[in-house]
Amino acid sequence: MYAIVEIAGQQFKVERGVKVYVHRLDASEGAKVEFDKVLLVDNGGKIQIGTPSIDGAKVAATVLSHLKGDKVIVFKKKRRKGYQKSNGHRQQLTQILVQGILGKGETLKDEIAVAKKAETAAVEVKAKKAAPKKAAAKTDDAPAKKKAAPKKAAKKTEE
């Protein structure tokens, strides 16, 4: 399940448990935030598209940290005129962890319970498919594999 959500003027594709860097938010570290401008939700092939956003849909997230992005250098120059201008910038970012994608009337606890049920069902299916394999019995009668000896380069003699 994923959603396209608009956060601070930019659109992001988010899933449950994904960390995303967004423009600086006015929330303290560890705070819970919700974004209600959800543009698209894909729930296992069932796609809902908003006009422009889906009514009642939200994305719940937790603010992990505030940090600065990579340094960007802007350099301007006009040749033969003696004009040079250098400028730098570091974007203020917030790292968030998406807790869940909520539909109309759902709460975060409902989303977590549904996700845990899905995870346990997936683990059970994998356990059924992966049958224990028997280890091949080693016998002394079996011929041992010999490693190939490295080939020596032929030397040329000058006559």
Summary of the structure (lengths in Angstrom):
residues: 159
radius of gyration: 29.0
end to end distance: 76.7
largest distance: 93.6
contacts: 328
relative contact order: 0.17
helix: 14%
strand: 45%
